[in-house]
Amino acid sequence: MYPDPAHIKQKIKETVDRLDPDFRKLSLRIHANPELSFQEVQAQQWLTEPLEAAGFQVEKGISGLDTSFRAVWEGKPGGPTIALLAEYDALPRIGHACGHNLIGTSAVGAALALKEACPDLPGRIIVLGTPAEEEGGGKIIMVNDGVFNEIDAVMMCHPQQKTMVLRGALACVDATFTFHGKQAHAASSPEKGISALDALVNAYAGINSLRPYLKDDVRVNGIITKGGDAPNVVPELAEAVYIIRAKTVEELKVVMDKVYRVVRHAAEGVGATVDITEGLIYAERNNNKALAGLFQQNLEDMGIEVNDPPQTGGVGSSDIGNVSQITAAIHPYIRLGDATTHTPEFARLAGAEEGMIELNRAAKALALTAFDLYADKAALQQVRNEFEAWKQQKGEG
């Protein structure tokens, strides 16, 4: 269908460059107006406006999420359905310190450039606006609603310290431990009280005592969010929030059981009670190597060096892991600078020239890799075959 794919790819890159000023404005606008998980009202509007103007059919509020969206462009019949994922939530106090302003804009930019440069593509281009990656797991809710069931491949691109295409991610869950005790005057009648804070502190110490007996890739991190109201009152309420991570969901559940037993025993030991509230479970990432290989080739063709992922450590978690259990998916990274994510320094870079350069590269790589899947049936089949083989290996085929 495309006798000269190199010519088309050059046209895609030129289109991204021509639209680059618009992409910059969009990304910087989101960066300057950070919105927390499930509150991304402005970002949703700003990202969908250019898609609607370009002829995409936009539906907002899918899967019961007010700030989600699905934008679809129908090409010629008979081709695959490729989804580009947009994230756009920010972090409390430090704003876009994970660069989601770049992630959301690169997905939209790639879709716009691909449609303009290749209006006769067979298949469908979908941009999915996925809110609440940082806290809430918007993609998990969308997975459970069947949004990804008929999609052949999914891509997004994340800014990072290094350019990598096969970096993994841990399964994780957040858990809130709310301890209930009994108030009393801490000086005149402490024997009448039950300290919820003591229960929490004992649980905190007990969880720390587990660490030598956990696998090296397990991470258990927590903060105390409430410890009482006054030092002369025995605290009747104390609360901590933890994030628990492990290599797989199966291993995560083993660690959760250990942590929860410690928490319950700590409460029981001082006569308190505890409520355990879980968030959604983020699954480990199943990177599709064939799809990642296409992405890497496009990066290298642009003169961008690709690094190997870390052998141990150096990974977090993301709700795209749940998507990768449903269809072929990748979550590559393109270097932004030397700062680490979730820091004020990274937030600054995401709104600086370094961020705009990463945005341009990400939009190009996403669009070029999507074009590979539309134009090369063999490449698409290899991606799908790998995913189906993975499902069979897991016993889900």
C-alpha positions as CSV (number, residue, x, y, z in Angstrom):
1,M,0.0,0.0,0.0
2,Y,2.9,2.3,0.7
3,P,5.7,1.7,-1.8
4,D,7.8,4.4,-0.2
5,P,7.3,4.3,3.6
6,A,10.4,6.4,4.2
7,H,8.8,9.3,2.3
8,I,5.7,9.0,4.4
9,K,7.7,8.9,7.6
10,Q,9.6,12.0,6.6
11,K,6.2,13.7,5.9
12,I,5.0,12.7,9.4
13,K,8.1,14.3,11.0
14,E,7.8,17.4,9.0
15,T,4.1,17.7,10.0
16,V,5.0,17.4,13.7
17,D,7.6,20.1,13.2
18,R,5.2,22.4,11.5
19,L,2.6,21.9,14.3
20,D,5.2,22.1,17.0
21,P,4.4,25.7,18.1
22,D,0.8,24.6,18.7
23,F,1.9,21.6,20.7
24,R,4.2,23.7,22.8
25,K,1.4,26.2,23.7
26,L,-0.9,23.3,24.6
27,S,1.7,21.6,26.8
28,L,2.7,24.8,28.6
29,R,-0.9,25.7,29.2
30,I,-1.5,22.4,31.0
31,H,1.8,22.8,32.8
32,A,0.8,26.3,34.1
33,N,-2.5,25.0,35.3
34,P,-1.9,21.7,37.1
35,E,-5.0,19.7,38.1
36,L,-5.0,16.7,40.5
37,S,-6.4,13.3,39.8
38,F,-10.0,13.2,38.7
39,Q,-10.1,17.0,38.6
40,E,-8.5,17.5,35.2
41,V,-11.4,19.5,33.7
42,Q,-9.3,22.2,31.9
43,A,-6.8,19.7,30.6
44,Q,-9.5,17.5,29.2
45,Q,-11.0,20.5,27.4
46,W,-7.7,21.8,26.0
47,L,-6.6,18.4,24.7
48,T,-9.9,17.6,23.0
49,E,-10.3,21.0,21.3
50,P,-7.7,20.4,18.6
51,L,-8.9,16.8,18.0
52,E,-12.4,18.0,17.5
53,A,-11.2,20.7,15.1
54,A,-9.3,18.1,13.1
55,G,-12.4,15.9,12.6
56,F,-12.0,13.4,15.4
57,Q,-15.2,12.2,17.0
58,V,-14.8,13.1,20.7
59,E,-16.7,11.5,23.6
60,K,-16.1,12.9,27.1
61,G,-16.7,11.2,30.4
62,I,-16.3,7.6,29.3
63,S,-16.3,4.7,31.9
64,G,-18.0,7.0,34.4
65,L,-14.9,9.2,34.7
66,D,-15.9,12.9,34.2
67,T,-12.4,13.9,33.0
68,S,-11.7,11.0,30.6
69,F,-12.2,11.2,26.8
70,R,-12.1,9.1,23.7
71,A,-11.3,10.7,20.3
72,V,-11.7,8.5,17.2
73,W,-10.7,9.1,13.6
74,E,-12.0,6.5,11.2
75,G,-9.7,5.8,8.3
76,K,-10.3,3.4,5.5
77,P,-11.8,0.0,6.6
78,G,-9.8,-3.1,7.1
79,G,-6.9,-1.8,9.2
80,P,-6.0,-2.1,12.9
81,T,-7.2,0.0,15.8
82,I,-4.3,1.8,17.5
83,A,-4.7,3.8,20.7
84,L,-2.5,6.6,22.0
85,L,-2.8,7.3,25.7
86,A,-2.9,10.8,27.2
87,E,-2.2,11.4,30.8
88,Y,-2.7,14.9,32.2
89,D,-3.1,14.8,36.0
90,A,-0.6,16.6,38.3
91,L,0.9,16.0,41.7
92,P,-0.1,17.9,44.9
93,R,2.1,21.0,45.5
94,I,4.7,20.1,42.9
95,G,2.5,20.2,39.8
96,H,3.6,18.4,36.6
97,A,6.6,16.8,38.3
98,C,5.9,13.6,36.3
99,G,5.6,15.4,33.0
100,H,2.0,14.5,32.2
101,N,1.6,17.8,30.4
102,L,4.1,16.3,27.9
103,I,2.5,12.9,27.8
104,G,-1.0,14.2,27.1
105,T,0.2,16.6,24.4
106,S,2.5,14.1,22.7
107,A,-0.4,11.6,22.3
108,V,-2.7,14.3,20.8
109,G,0.1,15.7,18.7
110,A,1.0,12.3,17.3
111,A,-2.6,11.6,16.3
112,L,-3.0,15.0,14.7
113,A,0.2,14.6,12.7
114,L,-0.6,11.1,11.6
115,K,-4.1,12.0,10.4
116,E,-2.8,15.0,8.5
117,A,0.2,13.3,6.9
118,C,-1.6,10.0,6.1
119,P,-5.3,10.7,5.5
120,D,-5.7,7.4,3.6
121,L,-4.5,5.1,6.5
122,P,-6.6,1.9,6.9
123,G,-8.0,1.5,10.4
124,R,-8.8,3.7,13.3
125,I,-6.7,6.2,15.4
126,I,-7.9,6.6,18.9
127,V,-6.7,9.0,21.6
128,L,-7.8,7.9,25.0
129,G,-7.7,10.5,27.8
130,T,-6.9,8.6,30.9
131,P,-7.2,10.6,34.1
132,A,-5.9,9.9,37.6
133,E,-2.7,7.9,36.8
134,E,-1.0,9.4,39.9
135,E,-3.7,8.5,42.3
136,G,-6.9,6.6,41.5
137,G,-6.0,4.4,38.5
138,G,-8.2,5.8,35.7
139,K,-6.9,3.2,33.2
140,I,-7.9,0.4,35.6
141,I,-11.4,1.6,35.7
142,M,-11.4,1.9,31.9
143,V,-10.0,-1.6,31.6
144,N,-12.7,-3.0,33.8
145,D,-15.2,-1.2,31.6
146,G,-13.9,-3.0,28.5
147,V,-12.5,0.2,26.8
148,F,-9.4,-1.6,25.6
149,N,-11.0,-4.9,24.5
150,E,-11.1,-4.2,20.8
151,I,-7.8,-2.3,20.5
152,D,-4.9,-3.9,18.7
153,A,-2.1,-1.9,20.2
154,V,-1.6,0.8,22.8
155,M,1.2,3.3,23.2
156,M,2.2,6.3,25.3
157,C,5.6,8.0,26.0
158,H,6.9,9.2,29.3
159,P,9.7,11.7,30.0
160,Q,12.6,10.4,32.1
161,Q,16.3,10.7,32.9
162,K,17.1,8.2,30.2
163,T,15.7,7.0,26.9
164,M,14.4,3.5,27.3
165,V,11.8,1.3,25.5
166,L,11.6,-1.8,27.7
167,R,11.7,-0.4,31.3
168,G,9.3,-2.5,33.4
169,A,7.0,-1.5,36.3
170,L,6.0,-3.1,39.6
171,A,2.5,-4.1,40.7
172,C,1.3,-1.9,43.5
173,V,-1.6,-0.9,45.7
174,D,-2.2,1.9,48.1
175,A,-3.7,1.1,51.5
176,T,-5.0,3.4,54.2
177,F,-4.9,2.1,57.8
178,T,-7.3,4.0,60.1
179,F,-6.8,3.1,63.8
180,H,-9.6,3.7,66.4
181,G,-8.9,4.1,70.1
182,K,-10.5,5.9,73.0
183,Q,-10.0,9.5,74.2
184,A,-8.9,10.3,77.7
185,H,-7.0,13.0,79.5
186,A,-3.3,12.1,78.9
187,A,-2.2,13.3,82.4
188,S,-5.1,12.8,84.8
189,S,-6.6,9.6,83.5
190,P,-4.5,8.0,80.8
191,E,-5.6,4.5,82.0
192,K,-9.0,5.2,80.6
193,G,-7.8,5.8,77.1
194,I,-6.7,3.6,74.2
195,S,-4.1,5.2,72.0
196,A,-4.8,4.9,68.3
197,L,-1.4,6.5,67.7
198,D,0.4,3.9,69.7
199,A,-1.2,1.2,67.6
200,L,-0.1,3.1,64.5
201,V,3.4,3.5,65.7
202,N,3.6,-0.2,66.6
203,A,2.3,-1.0,63.1
204,Y,4.9,1.3,61.5
205,A,7.7,-0.4,63.4
206,G,6.3,-3.8,62.7
207,I,6.2,-3.2,59.0
208,N,9.8,-2.0,59.1
209,S,10.7,-5.3,60.8
210,L,9.4,-7.2,57.8
211,R,11.9,-5.6,55.4
212,P,14.8,-8.1,55.8
213,Y,12.4,-10.9,54.9
214,L,11.0,-9.4,51.7
215,K,12.3,-9.8,48.2
216,D,14.7,-7.2,46.9
217,D,12.1,-5.8,44.4
218,V,9.4,-5.3,47.1
219,R,8.8,-1.7,48.2
220,V,6.7,-0.7,51.2
221,N,6.5,3.0,51.8
222,G,4.2,4.9,54.1
223,I,3.4,8.2,55.8
224,I,1.4,9.1,58.9
225,T,-1.4,11.4,57.9
226,K,-3.0,11.8,61.3
227,G,-1.6,11.3,64.7
228,G,-4.0,13.0,67.1
229,D,-5.3,16.4,67.9
230,A,-3.5,17.5,71.1
231,P,-0.6,16.1,73.2
232,N,-2.7,16.1,76.4
233,V,-5.4,13.9,74.9
234,V,-5.0,10.2,74.2
235,P,-5.5,10.0,70.5
236,E,-8.7,8.2,69.5
237,L,-8.0,8.3,65.8
238,A,-4.7,7.9,63.9
239,E,-4.1,7.1,60.2
240,A,-1.4,6.1,57.8
241,V,-1.2,5.7,54.1
242,Y,1.1,3.1,52.4
243,I,2.0,2.1,48.9
244,I,3.0,-1.6,48.6
245,R,4.8,-2.8,45.5
246,A,6.0,-6.1,44.2
247,K,7.1,-7.7,40.9
248,T,3.7,-9.2,40.1
249,V,0.2,-9.0,41.3
250,E,0.5,-12.5,42.7
251,E,3.6,-11.6,44.7
252,L,2.0,-8.3,45.7
253,K,-0.9,-10.1,47.4
254,V,1.6,-12.2,49.5
255,V,3.2,-9.0,50.7
256,M,-0.2,-7.3,51.4
257,D,-1.1,-10.3,53.6
258,K,2.1,-9.9,55.6
259,V,1.6,-6.2,56.1
260,Y,-2.0,-6.4,57.0
261,R,-1.3,-9.1,59.6
262,V,1.2,-6.8,61.2
263,V,-1.3,-3.9,61.2
264,R,-4.1,-5.9,62.7
265,H,-1.9,-7.3,65.5
266,A,-0.6,-3.9,66.3
267,A,-4.1,-2.6,66.8
268,E,-5.1,-5.6,68.8
269,G,-2.0,-5.3,71.0
270,V,-3.1,-2.0,72.5
271,G,-6.9,-2.7,72.4
272,A,-7.6,-0.5,69.4
273,T,-9.3,-1.5,66.2
274,V,-8.2,-0.8,62.6
275,D,-10.0,-0.3,59.2
276,I,-8.0,-1.2,56.1
277,T,-9.1,0.5,52.9
278,E,-7.4,-0.5,49.6
279,G,-7.2,1.4,46.3
280,L,-7.2,-0.3,43.0
281,I,-4.4,-2.8,42.3
282,Y,-2.0,-1.6,39.6
283,A,-0.7,-4.6,37.6
284,E,2.9,-5.2,36.5
285,R,3.8,-4.0,33.0
286,N,3.9,-6.5,30.1
287,N,6.0,-4.7,27.5
288,N,5.4,-5.9,24.0
289,K,8.9,-6.4,22.7
290,A,8.0,-6.4,19.0
291,L,6.2,-3.1,19.4
292,A,9.0,-1.7,21.5
293,G,11.4,-2.7,18.8
294,L,9.5,-0.6,16.2
295,F,9.6,2.3,18.6
296,Q,13.3,2.0,19.2
297,Q,14.1,1.8,15.5
298,N,12.2,5.0,14.9
299,L,14.0,6.7,17.8
300,E,17.4,5.6,16.4
301,D,16.5,6.7,12.9
302,M,16.0,10.1,14.5
303,G,19.5,9.9,16.0
304,I,18.3,9.3,19.5
305,E,20.3,6.8,21.6
306,V,18.3,4.2,23.4
307,N,19.6,2.9,26.8
308,D,19.0,-0.5,28.4
309,P,16.6,-0.5,31.3
310,P,17.9,-1.1,34.9
311,Q,18.5,-4.7,35.8
312,T,17.4,-4.1,39.3
313,G,15.5,-1.3,41.0
314,G,14.8,2.0,39.4
315,V,11.2,1.3,38.6
316,G,7.9,2.5,39.8
317,S,4.3,1.6,38.9
318,S,1.6,2.8,36.5
319,D,-1.9,1.8,35.6
320,I,-0.9,1.1,32.0
321,G,0.2,-2.3,33.5
322,N,-3.4,-3.2,33.7
323,V,-3.9,-2.2,30.0
324,S,-0.9,-4.4,29.1
325,Q,-2.7,-7.4,30.4
326,I,-5.5,-6.8,27.9
327,T,-3.7,-5.9,24.7
328,A,-0.3,-5.3,23.2
329,A,1.2,-2.2,24.9
330,I,4.4,-0.2,25.4
331,H,5.3,2.6,27.8
332,P,8.7,3.9,26.5
333,Y,10.7,6.8,27.9
334,I,12.5,9.7,26.3
335,R,15.2,11.6,28.1
336,L,14.1,15.0,29.5
337,G,17.1,15.8,31.7
338,D,19.1,14.8,34.8
339,A,16.3,15.5,37.3
340,T,14.3,12.6,38.7
341,T,10.5,12.4,38.5
342,H,8.3,13.6,41.2
343,T,10.6,16.5,42.1
344,P,10.4,20.2,41.7
345,E,13.4,20.1,39.4
346,F,11.6,17.7,37.0
347,A,8.5,19.9,37.1
348,R,10.6,22.8,36.0
349,L,12.1,20.8,33.1
350,A,8.7,19.7,31.9
351,G,7.8,23.4,31.3
352,A,11.2,24.4,29.9
353,E,12.9,24.0,26.6
354,E,14.1,20.5,27.5
355,G,10.4,19.5,27.9
356,M,9.5,21.0,24.5
357,I,12.3,19.0,22.8
358,E,11.1,15.8,24.5
359,L,7.5,16.6,23.4
360,N,8.5,16.9,19.8
361,R,10.5,13.7,19.8
362,A,7.7,11.8,21.6
363,A,5.0,12.9,19.2
364,K,7.2,11.9,16.2
365,A,8.1,8.5,17.7
366,L,4.5,7.7,18.6
367,A,3.2,8.7,15.2
368,L,5.9,6.8,13.3
369,T,5.4,3.7,15.2
370,A,1.7,3.8,14.7
371,F,2.3,4.2,11.0
372,D,4.4,1.1,11.0
373,L,1.4,-0.9,12.3
374,Y,-0.9,0.6,9.8
375,A,1.4,0.2,6.8
376,D,3.1,-3.2,7.6
377,K,0.8,-6.1,8.1
378,A,3.7,-8.4,9.0
379,A,4.8,-6.0,11.8
380,L,1.3,-5.8,13.2
381,Q,1.0,-9.6,13.1
382,Q,4.2,-10.0,15.0
383,V,3.0,-7.6,17.7
384,R,-0.3,-9.5,18.0
385,N,1.3,-12.9,17.9
386,E,3.6,-12.0,20.8
387,F,0.7,-10.8,22.9
388,E,-1.4,-13.9,22.2
389,A,1.6,-16.1,23.0
390,W,2.0,-14.3,26.3
391,K,-1.7,-14.9,27.1
392,Q,-1.3,-18.5,26.4
393,Q,1.7,-18.7,28.6
394,K,-0.3,-17.2,31.4
395,G,-3.1,-19.6,30.8
396,E,-5.6,-17.0,29.6
397,G,-5.8,-18.1,25.9
